[in-house]
Amino acid sequence: MWSIGVISLNTFRENLRDKILYNLLFFAVFLIGGAIALGDLTVMEHDKIISDIGLASINLIGIIIAIFVGTGLVSREIDRRTVYTIMARPIHRVQFLLGKYLGLVVTLVVNVVIMLIVYLATLWSGHVPIRSTVFQAVQLMLVEMLVITAVALMFSTFSTATLSAIFTIGVYIVGHLTEDLKAIAERSPSATIKGLMSGLYYIFPNLEMLNIKGQAASGISVSIAFQSMATVYGLLYATLLLVGGCLIFQRRDF
């Protein structure tokens, strides 16, 4: 556990030194602040526009960080050849991978908290009521980021950063289309297409389950049961991905 903590802390510090995080945070603040101006253009939907753009900005920046920082966690160490030094120490590969993952998770949490504070300040300055649905949406966004980070990390254990990013973006897109894949499978007369779509539906994560931004912007809350079920689903999927990534990384030759 001590080794995991040290690696995660070093990863967090490295991420903080990465200028892209500050640029993304600035971009998020710009988007959230601009929501007020856009909200003023549509008087009838003022509150919903501000809420919707703010939540979308938090989600977008968080996912970008998860994908493009996550895919470089392992490949960057390999490119720098620092992985050889780390592997020469009494550190298990699983500890190394989990430490990298937790370090990025801490980075994501810190960034999301900062963006959430700015978002709440934007709602307050725009005279938009702050509802509990906002916190429900942000909590599930964090779970989605945990899943995407695990996806990015798993791909990075056996592929380059560029390919890992492409694969992770593909998983993210398909993950939000799983319900459509299920509908295609149910309606298609072809057994091949039905089997393919059904397979994709069950293999890829159902990220749309973690997306309640639209309801939150409209002030519609979800039940505690759904919130808990979606959270457990996301955490279990992320755990399975981490286990797969650790198994792959253990068998990789350096």
Residue frames relative to the residue before (quaternion, step in Angstrom):
aa qw qx qy qz dx dy dz
M 1.0000 0.0000 0.0000 0.0000 0.00 0.00 0.00
W 0.6171 0.5578 -0.3402 0.4384 3.56 1.09 -0.79
S 0.6552 0.5143 -0.3090 0.4591 3.58 0.96 -0.87
I 0.6336 0.5266 -0.3257 0.4638 3.59 1.00 -0.83
G 0.6599 0.5189 -0.3031 0.4511 3.57 0.98 -0.89
V 0.6558 0.5102 -0.3102 0.4619 3.57 0.98 -0.86
I 0.6718 0.4916 -0.2973 0.4677 3.58 0.92 -0.92
S 0.6605 0.5017 -0.3178 0.4593 3.60 0.94 -0.83
L 0.6412 0.5140 -0.3259 0.4675 3.60 1.03 -0.74
N 0.6577 0.4964 -0.3097 0.4745 3.59 0.95 -0.83
T 0.6314 0.5247 -0.3252 0.4693 3.58 1.05 -0.77
F 0.6377 0.5253 -0.3167 0.4659 3.57 1.00 -0.85
R 0.6642 0.4987 -0.3018 0.4680 3.58 0.95 -0.86
E 0.6383 0.5172 -0.3239 0.4692 3.58 0.99 -0.79
N 0.6530 0.5136 -0.3125 0.4606 3.58 0.98 -0.81
L 0.6365 0.5270 -0.3275 0.4581 3.56 1.06 -0.74
R 0.6687 0.4890 -0.2984 0.4740 3.58 1.10 -0.63
D 0.5620 0.6020 -0.3819 0.4194 3.57 1.28 -0.27
K 0.4055 -0.7597 0.4578 0.2210 3.57 -0.50 1.21
I 0.5583 0.6265 -0.3997 0.3689 3.60 1.14 -0.51
L 0.6061 0.5649 -0.3593 0.4294 3.58 1.10 -0.64
Y 0.6662 0.4902 -0.3054 0.4718 3.57 0.97 -0.83
N 0.6320 0.5240 -0.3320 0.4646 3.57 1.05 -0.72
L 0.6617 0.4978 -0.3033 0.4716 3.57 0.99 -0.83
L 0.6361 0.5206 -0.3294 0.4646 3.58 1.01 -0.77
F 0.6378 0.5166 -0.3209 0.4727 3.57 1.00 -0.84
F 0.6449 0.5200 -0.3141 0.4637 3.56 1.00 -0.86
A 0.6478 0.5188 -0.3152 0.4603 3.58 1.01 -0.84
V 0.6450 0.5092 -0.3162 0.4740 3.58 0.97 -0.87
F 0.6333 0.5344 -0.3194 0.4598 3.57 1.03 -0.81
L 0.6712 0.4959 -0.2944 0.4657 3.58 0.94 -0.90
I 0.6731 0.4953 -0.2984 0.4610 3.54 0.90 -0.95
G 0.6627 0.4988 -0.3038 0.4688 3.57 0.98 -0.84
G 0.6583 0.5185 -0.3047 0.4527 3.56 1.06 -0.79
A 0.5134 0.6512 -0.4159 0.3734 3.57 1.23 -0.32
I 0.6059 0.5568 -0.3588 0.4406 3.58 1.09 -0.65
A 0.6630 0.5046 -0.3054 0.4610 3.56 0.93 -0.91
L 0.6717 0.4818 -0.2975 0.4777 3.57 0.97 -0.84
G 0.6267 0.5446 -0.3322 0.4475 3.54 1.08 -0.73
D 0.6420 0.5326 -0.3226 0.4473 3.58 1.06 -0.71
L 0.6105 0.5609 -0.3543 0.4325 3.58 1.19 -0.48
T 0.7577 0.2528 -0.1527 0.5819 3.57 1.16 -0.52
V 0.2572 -0.8239 0.4876 0.1315 3.55 0.12 1.30
M 0.6761 0.5181 -0.2993 0.4299 3.57 0.92 -0.93
E 0.7779 0.2833 -0.1445 0.5420 3.61 1.07 -0.72
H 0.1665 0.8455 -0.4945 0.1133 3.56 1.22 0.51
D 0.7215 0.4510 -0.2602 0.4565 3.60 0.67 -1.10
K 0.6771 0.5063 -0.2945 0.4455 3.58 0.90 -0.94
I 0.6423 0.5297 -0.3280 0.4464 3.60 0.97 -0.84
I 0.6674 0.4975 -0.3000 0.4659 3.57 0.88 -0.95
S 0.6737 0.4969 -0.2937 0.4615 3.58 0.90 -0.95
D 0.6805 0.5158 -0.2897 0.4324 3.56 0.90 -0.98
I 0.6874 0.4743 -0.2878 0.4687 3.59 0.85 -0.96
G 0.6406 0.5381 -0.3269 0.4397 3.57 0.99 -0.79
L 0.6827 0.4735 -0.2829 0.4792 3.58 0.89 -0.93
A 0.6393 0.5255 -0.3201 0.4611 3.57 1.01 -0.83
S 0.6391 0.5312 -0.3248 0.4515 3.60 1.03 -0.77
I 0.6429 0.5160 -0.3173 0.4687 3.57 0.95 -0.88
N 0.6762 0.5008 -0.2872 0.4576 3.55 0.92 -0.96
L 0.6636 0.5252 -0.3046 0.4371 3.58 0.88 -0.96
I 0.6974 0.4633 -0.2831 0.4678 3.58 0.78 -1.00
G 0.6412 0.5324 -0.3273 0.4453 3.59 0.98 -0.80
I 0.6696 0.4902 -0.2954 0.4734 3.57 0.96 -0.87
I 0.6259 0.5339 -0.3383 0.4570 3.60 1.00 -0.78
I 0.6501 0.5014 -0.3126 0.4778 3.58 0.96 -0.86
A 0.6561 0.5277 -0.3109 0.4410 3.57 0.90 -0.95
I 0.7027 0.4700 -0.2718 0.4598 3.59 0.92 -0.89
F 0.8048 0.3583 -0.1801 0.4376 3.55 0.52 -1.20
V 0.6493 0.4343 -0.3319 0.5287 3.60 1.17 -0.32
G 0.6442 0.5517 -0.3160 0.4252 3.58 1.01 -0.83
T 0.6804 0.4956 -0.2973 0.4506 3.58 0.96 -0.83
G 0.7059 0.4497 -0.2694 0.4764 3.59 1.19 -0.36
L 0.4174 0.7422 -0.4530 0.2640 3.59 1.26 -0.10
V 0.7653 0.3217 -0.1772 0.5286 3.57 0.87 -0.95
S 0.6693 0.5212 -0.3112 0.4284 3.59 0.85 -0.97
R 0.6231 0.5392 -0.3474 0.4475 3.59 1.07 -0.67
E 0.6467 0.5076 -0.3173 0.4727 3.59 1.02 -0.77
I 0.6462 0.5125 -0.3173 0.4681 3.57 1.08 -0.75
D 0.6552 0.5159 -0.3090 0.4573 3.59 0.96 -0.89
R 0.7026 0.4417 -0.2581 0.4947 3.56 1.02 -0.79
R 0.3626 -0.7526 0.4548 0.3086 3.56 1.36 -0.29
T 0.3982 0.7098 -0.4870 0.3169 3.59 1.19 0.39
V 0.5361 0.6342 -0.4049 0.3825 3.58 1.23 -0.42
Y 0.6138 0.5550 -0.3543 0.4356 3.61 1.10 -0.64
T 0.6463 0.5101 -0.3144 0.4725 3.56 1.05 -0.78
I 0.6602 0.5109 -0.3014 0.4608 3.54 0.99 -0.88
M 0.6824 0.4930 -0.2872 0.4570 3.57 0.93 -0.92
A 0.6106 0.5594 -0.3483 0.4392 3.60 1.20 -0.48
R 0.6279 0.5196 -0.3294 0.4767 3.57 1.25 -0.37
P 0.6004 -0.5707 0.4075 0.3844 3.61 -1.24 0.31
I 0.3941 0.6843 -0.5039 0.3501 3.56 0.66 1.17
H 0.3797 -0.7284 0.5261 0.2202 3.56 -0.75 1.04
R 0.5897 -0.5998 0.4064 0.3569 3.57 -1.07 0.67
V 0.6072 0.5458 -0.3509 0.4586 3.57 1.10 -0.68
Q 0.6400 0.5202 -0.3202 0.4660 3.58 0.99 -0.83
F 0.6351 0.5345 -0.3218 0.4554 3.56 1.00 -0.85
L 0.6985 0.4748 -0.2769 0.4582 3.57 0.85 -0.99
L 0.6661 0.4935 -0.3040 0.4694 3.59 0.93 -0.87
G 0.6255 0.5380 -0.3328 0.4568 3.57 1.07 -0.72
K 0.6360 0.5208 -0.3139 0.4752 3.56 1.02 -0.83
Y 0.6599 0.5187 -0.3008 0.4528 3.55 0.94 -0.94
L 0.6912 0.4791 -0.2821 0.4617 3.58 0.82 -0.99
G 0.6120 0.5566 -0.3470 0.4418 3.58 1.08 -0.69
L 0.6795 0.4593 -0.2851 0.4960 3.57 0.98 -0.83
V 0.6016 0.5556 -0.3602 0.4469 3.60 1.07 -0.67
V 0.6446 0.5068 -0.3159 0.4774 3.58 0.96 -0.86
T 0.6311 0.5335 -0.3249 0.4600 3.57 1.02 -0.82
L 0.6593 0.5090 -0.2999 0.4651 3.56 0.96 -0.89
V 0.6515 0.5184 -0.3194 0.4525 3.58 0.91 -0.90
V 0.6572 0.5073 -0.3137 0.4608 3.58 0.91 -0.89
N 0.6723 0.4936 -0.2986 0.4638 3.59 0.92 -0.89
V 0.6580 0.5047 -0.3122 0.4635 3.58 0.95 -0.84
V 0.6303 0.5297 -0.3331 0.4596 3.59 0.99 -0.78
I 0.6495 0.5065 -0.3148 0.4717 3.58 0.95 -0.88
M 0.6783 0.4830 -0.2921 0.4704 3.59 0.89 -0.92
L 0.6323 0.5328 -0.3322 0.4539 3.59 1.05 -0.73
I 0.6309 0.5240 -0.3327 0.4655 3.59 1.01 -0.79
V 0.6542 0.4965 -0.3060 0.4815 3.57 0.97 -0.89
Y 0.6445 0.5347 -0.3114 0.4492 3.56 1.00 -0.85
L 0.6655 0.4914 -0.3000 0.4750 3.59 0.93 -0.90
A 0.6303 0.5184 -0.3289 0.4753 3.57 1.07 -0.74
T 0.6284 0.5319 -0.3246 0.4657 3.57 1.10 -0.73
L 0.6416 0.5132 -0.3197 0.4721 3.57 0.98 -0.83
W 0.6658 0.5109 -0.3032 0.4514 3.55 0.94 -0.93
S 0.6920 0.4681 -0.2814 0.4720 3.59 0.89 -0.91
G 0.6950 0.4459 -0.2708 0.4948 3.59 1.17 -0.54
H 0.4302 -0.7278 0.4326 0.3131 3.56 1.36 0.18
V 0.3984 0.6796 -0.4969 0.3639 3.54 1.05 0.90
P 0.4657 -0.6918 0.4659 0.2957 3.63 -0.75 0.94
I 0.3323 -0.7312 0.5646 0.1901 3.56 -0.99 0.90
R 0.1005 -0.8244 0.5569 0.0077 3.56 -0.43 1.25
S 0.6267 -0.5476 0.4021 0.3818 3.56 -1.25 0.41
T 0.5419 0.6360 -0.3950 0.3820 3.59 1.20 -0.47
V 0.5682 0.5976 -0.3754 0.4231 3.58 1.16 -0.58
F 0.7003 0.4624 -0.2656 0.4746 3.56 0.89 -0.95
Q 0.5864 0.5547 -0.3664 0.4629 3.58 1.14 -0.56
A 0.6762 0.5010 -0.2865 0.4579 3.55 0.91 -0.98
V 0.6749 0.4942 -0.2993 0.4590 3.60 0.90 -0.91
Q 0.6264 0.5403 -0.3433 0.4448 3.59 1.02 -0.74
L 0.6902 0.4518 -0.2805 0.4908 3.59 0.95 -0.83
M 0.5613 0.5688 -0.3864 0.4605 3.59 1.18 -0.47
L 0.6468 0.5192 -0.3154 0.4611 3.57 0.96 -0.85
V 0.6321 0.5181 -0.3306 0.4720 3.57 1.01 -0.79
E 0.6390 0.5173 -0.3218 0.4696 3.59 0.99 -0.83
M 0.6485 0.5133 -0.3173 0.4641 3.58 0.99 -0.79
L 0.6091 0.5405 -0.3493 0.4635 3.59 1.09 -0.67
V 0.6511 0.5088 -0.3117 0.4690 3.57 1.00 -0.83
I 0.6862 0.4819 -0.2876 0.4628 3.59 0.84 -0.98
T 0.6177 0.5336 -0.3421 0.4654 3.59 1.04 -0.70
A 0.6524 0.5043 -0.3071 0.4750 3.57 1.01 -0.83
V 0.6194 0.5319 -0.3343 0.4709 3.59 1.06 -0.76
A 0.6744 0.5026 -0.2869 0.4586 3.57 0.86 -1.02
L 0.6691 0.5017 -0.3004 0.4586 3.57 0.94 -0.89
M 0.6392 0.5290 -0.3321 0.4486 3.59 0.97 -0.82
F 0.6720 0.4844 -0.2995 0.4732 3.59 0.90 -0.89
S 0.6576 0.5350 -0.3174 0.4251 3.58 1.01 -0.77
T 0.5812 0.6015 -0.3775 0.3973 3.60 1.22 -0.34
F 0.8118 0.1987 -0.1138 0.5372 3.60 1.15 -0.40
S 0.7408 0.3537 -0.2211 0.5265 3.61 1.23 0.07
T 0.6163 -0.5307 0.4212 0.4013 3.54 -1.33 0.12
A 0.6758 -0.5010 0.3506 0.4116 3.56 -1.26 0.33
T 0.6558 0.5244 -0.3156 0.4419 3.59 0.97 -0.85
L 0.6919 0.4614 -0.2778 0.4809 3.57 0.85 -0.97
S 0.6217 0.5460 -0.3377 0.4487 3.57 1.04 -0.76
A 0.6466 0.5142 -0.3139 0.4680 3.57 1.01 -0.83
I 0.6473 0.5160 -0.3135 0.4652 3.58 0.98 -0.87
F 0.6632 0.5011 -0.3004 0.4678 3.59 0.91 -0.93
T 0.6747 0.5030 -0.2985 0.4502 3.58 0.93 -0.91
I 0.6252 0.5175 -0.3319 0.4808 3.58 1.02 -0.77
G 0.6312 0.5349 -0.3241 0.4587 3.58 1.03 -0.79
V 0.6509 0.5011 -0.3087 0.4794 3.58 0.97 -0.86
Y 0.6401 0.5321 -0.3238 0.4498 3.58 0.99 -0.84
I 0.6753 0.4910 -0.2960 0.4639 3.59 0.91 -0.92
V 0.6878 0.4666 -0.2848 0.4775 3.58 0.84 -0.98
G 0.6117 0.5778 -0.3411 0.4190 3.57 1.08 -0.71
H 0.7008 0.4213 -0.2617 0.5127 3.56 1.16 -0.55
L 0.6845 0.4439 -0.2830 0.5042 3.59 1.30 0.04
T 0.3426 0.7826 -0.4744 0.2126 3.59 1.24 0.16
E 0.6340 0.5240 -0.3410 0.4553 3.59 1.00 -0.72
D 0.6320 0.5148 -0.3244 0.4799 3.58 1.09 -0.70
L 0.6256 0.5313 -0.3323 0.4646 3.57 1.06 -0.75
K 0.6416 0.5193 -0.3140 0.4691 3.56 1.03 -0.80
A 0.6504 0.5170 -0.3095 0.4626 3.57 1.00 -0.84
I 0.6345 0.5213 -0.3239 0.4697 3.58 1.03 -0.81
A 0.6495 0.5246 -0.3145 0.4517 3.57 0.97 -0.88
E 0.6827 0.4954 -0.2914 0.4512 3.57 0.97 -0.84
R 0.7446 0.4209 -0.2217 0.4683 3.58 1.05 -0.74
S 0.5989 0.6040 -0.3631 0.3803 3.58 1.15 -0.54
P 0.3816 -0.7258 0.5241 0.2298 3.62 -0.94 0.88
S 0.6081 0.5693 -0.3427 0.4344 3.58 1.28 -0.39
A 0.4335 -0.7071 0.4987 0.2518 3.57 -0.81 1.00
T 0.6225 0.5520 -0.3355 0.4419 3.59 1.10 -0.72
I 0.6825 0.4688 -0.2793 0.4863 3.57 0.86 -0.99
K 0.6362 0.5339 -0.3282 0.4499 3.55 0.98 -0.83
G 0.6747 0.4890 -0.2914 0.4698 3.58 0.96 -0.87
L 0.6522 0.5203 -0.3084 0.4569 3.58 1.02 -0.86
M 0.6882 0.4805 -0.2810 0.4653 3.57 0.85 -0.98
S 0.6420 0.5161 -0.3197 0.4683 3.57 1.03 -0.80
G 0.6389 0.5324 -0.3210 0.4531 3.56 1.04 -0.81
L 0.6577 0.4959 -0.3018 0.4800 3.57 0.96 -0.89
Y 0.6252 0.5579 -0.3369 0.4294 3.58 1.01 -0.79
Y 0.7464 0.4036 -0.2246 0.4790 3.58 0.90 -0.90
I 0.6525 0.5169 -0.3226 0.4506 3.61 1.13 -0.53
F 0.7377 0.4089 -0.2332 0.4839 3.58 0.82 -0.98
P 0.5400 -0.6261 0.4422 0.3478 3.59 -1.09 0.61
N 0.3944 -0.6954 0.5481 0.2459 3.55 -1.07 0.75
L 0.1064 -0.8464 0.5210 0.0303 3.56 0.25 1.29
E 0.5606 0.6068 -0.3948 0.4019 3.57 1.18 -0.42
M 0.5552 0.5990 -0.3855 0.4293 3.57 1.22 -0.43
L 0.7104 0.4404 -0.2381 0.4946 3.55 1.18 -0.67
N 0.6202 0.5479 -0.3306 0.4537 3.57 1.29 0.03
I 0.1526 0.7826 -0.5871 0.1397 3.57 -0.30 1.26
K 0.2377 0.8070 -0.5113 0.1755 3.58 1.17 0.54
G 0.6471 0.5381 -0.3249 0.4314 3.58 0.95 -0.86
Q 0.6713 0.4810 -0.2968 0.4794 3.57 0.92 -0.90
A 0.6558 0.5278 -0.3146 0.4386 3.56 0.96 -0.90
A 0.6522 0.5150 -0.3155 0.4582 3.59 0.99 -0.82
S 0.7001 0.4363 -0.2579 0.5030 3.58 1.16 -0.60
G 0.5325 -0.6544 0.3932 0.3655 3.57 1.29 0.01
I 0.5029 0.6368 -0.4289 0.3970 3.59 1.25 0.37
S 0.2330 -0.7977 0.5443 0.1149 3.57 -0.57 1.13
V 0.3454 -0.6935 0.5812 0.2490 3.55 -1.28 0.33
S 0.6123 -0.5773 0.3958 0.3677 3.54 -1.20 0.48
I 0.6168 -0.5390 0.4227 0.3877 3.54 -1.24 0.46
A 0.6149 0.5581 -0.3416 0.4401 3.58 1.08 -0.75
F 0.6728 0.4766 -0.2987 0.4806 3.59 0.92 -0.89
Q 0.6289 0.5421 -0.3293 0.4497 3.58 0.97 -0.87
S 0.6821 0.4848 -0.2795 0.4707 3.55 0.92 -0.94
M 0.6581 0.5175 -0.3093 0.4511 3.57 0.94 -0.91
A 0.6661 0.4983 -0.2971 0.4687 3.57 0.93 -0.91
T 0.6449 0.5249 -0.3155 0.4572 3.58 1.01 -0.81
V 0.6659 0.4924 -0.2955 0.4763 3.58 0.90 -0.95
Y 0.6268 0.5410 -0.3318 0.4521 3.58 0.99 -0.84
G 0.6841 0.4907 -0.2842 0.4588 3.58 0.85 -0.98
L 0.6744 0.4973 -0.2967 0.4582 3.58 0.92 -0.89
L 0.6433 0.5125 -0.3220 0.4689 3.58 1.02 -0.78
Y 0.6539 0.5065 -0.3155 0.4651 3.58 0.95 -0.85
A 0.6482 0.5082 -0.3170 0.4702 3.58 0.97 -0.84
T 0.6340 0.5338 -0.3264 0.4545 3.59 1.03 -0.78
L 0.6476 0.5161 -0.3126 0.4654 3.59 0.97 -0.87
L 0.6477 0.5143 -0.3112 0.4681 3.58 1.01 -0.82
L 0.6499 0.5128 -0.3140 0.4648 3.57 1.00 -0.81
V 0.6274 0.5232 -0.3298 0.4731 3.57 1.03 -0.80
G 0.6581 0.5046 -0.3034 0.4693 3.59 0.95 -0.88
G 0.6524 0.5161 -0.3073 0.4623 3.56 0.99 -0.85
C 0.6537 0.5115 -0.3123 0.4621 3.58 0.99 -0.82
L 0.6439 0.5223 -0.3207 0.4580 3.59 1.00 -0.81
I 0.6593 0.4983 -0.3004 0.4762 3.58 1.00 -0.85
F 0.6813 0.5044 -0.2902 0.4441 3.57 0.91 -0.98
Q 0.6256 0.5521 -0.3404 0.4336 3.58 1.07 -0.68
R 0.7227 0.4349 -0.2356 0.4828 3.57 1.10 -0.72
R 0.5432 0.6358 -0.4044 0.3702 3.58 1.22 -0.10
D 0.3395 -0.7418 0.5469 0.1880 3.55 -0.99 0.90
F 0.1421 -0.7773 0.6091 0.0674 3.56 -1.07 0.83
